[in-house]
Amino acid sequence: MKLPLLAVAVLALALGGCQNSKFDAFTAKDLPKVCAGLGQAYAGFVIVASTGKIKADVVKKANAAWAAADVICKDPASVTSSTAVVKVAQAYAALISALK
């Protein structure tokens, strides 16, 4: 687990202050669509999981994945080239916390 955290730290240092207009255009135009699709998929999963036919560990992992995605998807407009590294680090932390 230390290696991914170190990689995020190195990436943060490397990209700090950088701006990428293509990335910003993607996040402004496409990220809300991606998040909407993820939200719909997760909502469908929750309905199916409520039947009790899915193993508890699979439900736990799906919930953890959604917790990580939700860090970004609750406000996709806030994700820019200058905030992406922090958002990814927050998503990673949410994932690890949810899996504990």
Beta strands, then each sheet from edge to edge (+ up, - down):
end
